[in-house]
Amino acid sequence: MSAESTPEPGIPGEPGTNGSRHSAKGRRRKPRSKRRKGLLITAWTAAGIVVLGGTGAGYLYFKLNGNIKSVDIDSALGTNRPTKVDNGSENILVLGSDSRSGSNKKLGGGADDGSARSDTAMIVHVYKGHKKAGVVSMPRDTLIDRPECTDTAGKTYPAASGVMFNTAYSTGGAACAVKTVESITGLRMDHYLEVDFSGFQKLIDELGGVQVTTTKNINDSQSHLNLKAGTHKLDGEQALGLVRTRHGVGDGSDLGRIQLQQAFIKALVNQVKHIGVFTSPKRLYDLANTATKAVTTDSDLGSVNSLMGFANGLKSISSSQMHMVTMPVQYDPANPNRVIVEKTKAQQVWTALRNDQQIPKSATKGTATGEAKGVVTAG
């Protein structure tokens, strides 16, 4: 990274993340600091572990209901949105947020400056029949044109050109993130789910860890992860380190990190099914208590009853029925530390999802990818 790089607003000292199209020149990204790394969790896992079955009555119901945080995105977005496609499918925007306050302060490695960022974003498309899903990861370093948007408090932010994708959330929160994704894709987001650093770590620990196999050593002092090649049962801290690492393996790019995250998602889904969280009332409640504290949802999912119905429609999706891709991008010729949307190929993705069809292989062939594919596998 060139010394001419300028810091991203609100992230003092982190080079090359200011979101502008021509902010830096030179070689491919060097390692970032440990402070602002993304995380993820799938929609069906975040929601699925709060299914209460016959145990969600009385005190337990009200306790869990009181845990849930929700945001009224629909009111903020208004009526100028893509039309909802009535074909039995659903689109969920899943964000991993990096808050700088509370218990996230320690995990994020930074000062409590009261801000929050989203370094991980995925569109989860649940196909008609809810037996399979398509997942599209949105690279945080993608340069996009951010539309004018209004946050849930009613404050309006002007449109901006050539800015990083993750500035949408840091600018106007969940509503601006959804507005930006809908602007890029032309797809209406039916639901919104967000989980933060500390919530992610606690969920993994509550699950008893997640088993993965690494084909190469991963050693990243900044994300506190040191794994030899082989099979590992990752606890919450290790899992967080894995989904945050971007230079412990591969080329150090955000695209490579996305490949690690996608592999972890499949391992996580396998783990949820393996331990039978839906058949043990006590384990189900413990997980539900942790999960409902960890997630923020749109207002339509902001109750235990709503999450129950939502999760029941997702729990039959297995990892083998998840098609995971990265939004088609190419490295920006003006700045190799950023990527730009490969619009023709990306349109193939959005058209397929709008029509509830499988994403064609041609949509991602020849696009930019990281060098971490196959390094982590489920189980």
Residue pairs with C-beta under 8 A, 6 or more apart in sequence:
1 15
1 16
1 24
1 26
1 27
1 29
1 30
1 337
2 16
2 24
2 25
2 26
4 24
4 25
5 15
5 16
5 18
5 23
5 24
5 337
6 15
6 16
6 18
6 20
6 23
6 24
7 13
7 14
7 15
7 17
7 18
8 14
8 17
8 18
8 19
8 164
9 18
9 19
9 170
10 113
10 115
10 117
10 170
11 17
11 35
11 36
11 117
13 33
14 32
14 33
14 35
14 36
15 24
15 32
16 23
16 24
16 29
16 337
17 32
17 36
17 164
19 143
19 163
19 164
19 166
19 167
20 162
20 163
21 143
21 162
21 332
21 334
21 335
21 338
22 334
22 335
23 335
23 338
24 335
24 337
25 335
26 336
26 337
27 336
28 251
28 252
28 253
28 336
28 337
29 252
29 253
29 254
29 336
29 337
30 247
30 252
31 222
31 246
31 247
31 252
32 222
32 246
32 247
33 109
33 222
34 109
34 222
34 223
34 224
34 244
35 108
35 109
35 110
36 98
36 108
36 110
36 117
36 119
37 98
37 108
37 119
37 223
37 244
37 245
37 246
38 96
38 98
38 118
38 119
38 120
38 140
38 243
38 244
38 257
38 261
39 96
39 98
39 119
39 120
39 195
39 196
39 197
39 200
39 240
39 243
39 244
40 94
40 96
40 120
40 122
40 195
40 200
40 243
40 261
40 264
40 265
41 94
41 96
41 195
41 200
41 203
41 268
42 94
42 122
42 124
42 135
42 265
42 268
42 269
43 92
43 94
43 124
43 126
43 191
43 193
43 314
44 124
44 133
44 269
44 311
44 314
44 315
44 317
45 203
45 265
45 268
45 269
45 272
46 94
46 193
46 195
46 203
46 291
46 294
46 295
47 193
47 291
47 295
47 301
47 307
47 310
47 311
47 314
48 272
48 277
48 278
48 311
48 314
48 315
49 203
49 207
49 272
49 277
49 284
49 287
49 288
49 291
49 311
50 64
50 287
50 288
50 291
50 292
50 304
50 307
50 308
50 311
51 278
51 284
51 288
51 307
51 308
51 311
51 312
51 315
52 60
52 61
52 64
52 284
52 285
52 288
52 304
52 308
53 278
53 281
53 284
54 281
55 281
55 284
55 285
56 64
56 304
56 308
60 285
61 304
63 289
64 288
64 289
64 292
64 304
65 292
65 303
65 304
67 289
67 292
67 293
68 292
68 295
68 297
68 302
68 303
68 304
68 307
69 295
69 296
69 297
69 302
70 296
70 297
70 298
70 299
70 301
70 302
71 152
71 173
71 174
71 175
71 192
71 296
71 297
71 298
71 299
72 152
72 298
72 299
73 152
73 174
73 175
73 178
73 192
73 298
73 299
74 298
74 299
74 300
75 152
76 149
76 150
76 151
76 152
76 154
76 175
77 150
77 175
77 178
77 179
77 182
78 150
81 182
81 188
82 182
82 185
82 186
82 187
82 188
83 188
84 188
84 190
85 188
85 354
85 356
87 128
87 355
87 356
88 127
88 128
88 129
88 356
89 125
89 126
89 127
89 128
89 353
89 356
90 125
90 126
90 190
90 191
91 123
91 124
91 125
91 126
91 187
91 188
91 189
91 190
91 191
91 353
92 123
92 124
92 125
92 126
92 189
92 190
92 191
92 192
92 193
93 121
93 122
93 123
93 124
93 177
93 178
93 181
93 189
93 191
93 192
93 193
94 121
94 122
94 123
94 124
94 193
94 194
95 118
95 120
95 121
95 169
95 174
95 177
95 192
95 193
95 194
95 195
96 118
96 119
96 120
96 121
96 194
96 195
96 196
96 200
96 243
97 116
97 117
97 118
97 169
97 194
97 195
97 196
97 197
97 296
98 104
98 108
98 116
98 117
98 118
98 119
98 196
98 197
99 108
99 115
99 116
99 196
99 197
100 108
100 110
100 111
100 112
100 113
100 114
100 115
100 116
101 112
101 114
101 116
102 112
102 198
103 197
103 198
104 196
104 197
104 198
105 111
105 112
107 197
107 198
107 201
107 240
108 197
115 170
116 169
116 170
116 173
116 196
117 166
117 169
117 170
118 140
118 166
118 169
118 170
118 177
118 194
119 140
119 166
120 137
120 140
120 243
120 261
121 137
121 138
121 140
121 165
121 166
121 169
121 177
121 181
122 135
122 136
122 137
122 138
123 135
123 136
123 138
123 181
123 185
123 187
123 189
123 353
124 133
124 134
124 135
125 133
125 134
125 135
125 136
125 353
125 356
126 133
126 313
126 314
126 317
127 133
127 134
127 356
128 356
130 313
130 314
130 316
130 317
131 316
131 317
131 321
132 317
132 321
132 322
132 323
133 314
133 317
133 321
133 322
133 323
134 322
134 323
134 324
134 325
134 352
134 353
134 358
134 359
135 262
135 265
135 322
135 323
135 324
135 325
136 325
136 326
136 327
136 349
136 353
136 359
137 258
137 261
137 262
137 324
137 325
137 326
137 327
138 165
138 181
138 184
138 327
139 165
139 254
139 255
139 258
139 326
139 327
139 329
139 339
140 164
140 165
140 166
140 254
141 164
141 165
141 166
141 254
141 337
141 338
141 339
142 164
142 165
142 327
142 329
142 338
142 339
142 340
142 341
143 162
143 163
143 164
143 165
143 332
143 338
143 339
143 340
144 162
144 163
144 164
144 165
144 180
144 184
144 341
145 159
145 160
145 161
145 162
145 163
145 183
146 159
146 160
146 161
146 163
146 167
146 168
146 171
146 176
146 180
146 183
147 159
147 179
147 180
147 183
148 156
148 157
148 158
148 159
149 156
149 157
149 168
149 171
149 172
149 175
149 176
149 179
149 180
150 156
150 157
150 172
150 175
150 176
151 157
151 172
151 173
151 175
151 176
152 173
152 174
152 175
155 172
157 171
157 172
157 176
160 167
164 338
165 180
168 176
168 177
168 179
168 180
168 181
169 176
169 177
172 179
174 192
174 194
174 296
174 298
178 189
178 192
181 187
181 189
182 188
182 189
184 341
184 346
185 350
185 353
186 350
186 354
187 350
187 353
187 354
191 297
191 298
191 300
191 301
191 310
192 296
192 297
192 298
192 301
193 295
193 296
193 297
193 298
193 301
194 295
194 296
194 297
195 203
195 294
195 295
195 296
196 294
197 240
198 294
199 290
199 291
199 293
199 294
199 295
200 236
200 239
200 240
200 243
200 294
201 236
201 237
201 239
201 240
202 236
202 290
202 293
202 294
203 236
203 287
203 290
203 291
203 294
204 210
204 234
204 235
204 236
204 239
204 240
204 268
205 235
205 236
206 286
206 287
206 290
207 268
207 271
207 272
207 275
207 277
207 287
208 271
208 275
209 233
209 234
209 235
209 236
209 239
209 271
210 233
210 234
210 239
210 264
210 267
210 268
210 271
211 231
211 232
211 233
211 234
211 267
211 270
211 271
211 378
211 379
212 231
212 232
212 234
212 242
212 263
212 264
212 267
212 376
212 377
212 378
212 379
213 230
213 231
213 232
213 376
213 377
213 378
213 379
214 227
214 228
214 229
214 230
214 232
214 375
214 376
215 229
215 374
215 375
215 376
215 377
216 229
216 249
216 375
217 227
217 228
217 229
217 249
218 225
218 226
218 227
218 242
218 245
218 248
218 249
218 375
219 225
219 226
219 227
219 248
220 226
220 241
220 245
220 247
220 248
220 249
222 245
222 247
223 240
223 241
223 242
223 244
223 245
223 248
224 237
224 241
225 238
225 241
225 242
225 244
225 245
225 248
227 238
227 242
231 379
232 238
234 242
239 264
242 260
242 264
242 376
243 257
243 260
243 261
243 264
244 257
245 257
245 260
246 252
246 253
246 254
246 256
246 257
249 256
249 260
249 372
249 375
250 256
250 257
250 259
250 260
250 370
250 371
250 372
250 375
251 370
251 371
251 372
253 370
253 371
254 370
255 326
255 329
255 339
255 368
255 369
255 370
256 369
256 370
256 371
256 372
257 370
257 372
258 326
258 370
259 326
259 369
259 370
259 372
259 373
259 375
260 372
260 375
260 376
262 324
263 375
263 376
263 377
263 378
264 376
265 319
265 322
265 324
266 319
266 322
266 324
266 378
267 319
267 376
267 377
267 378
267 379
269 317
269 318
269 319
269 322
270 318
270 319
270 378
270 379
273 318
275 283
276 283
277 283
277 284
277 287
278 284
278 315
292 304
292 307
297 307
300 306
301 307
301 310
319 378
323 358
323 359
325 349
325 359
325 363
325 364
326 364
326 367
326 369
327 341
327 346
327 349
328 341
328 342
328 345
328 346
328 348
328 349
328 363
328 364
328 367
329 339
329 340
329 341
329 342
329 346
329 367
329 368
330 339
330 340
330 342
330 367
330 368
331 338
331 339
331 340
331 368
332 338
332 339
332 340
339 368
342 367
345 362
345 363
345 364
345 365
345 366
345 367
346 363
348 359
348 360
348 362
348 363
349 359
349 363
349 364
352 358
352 359
352 360
352 363
353 359
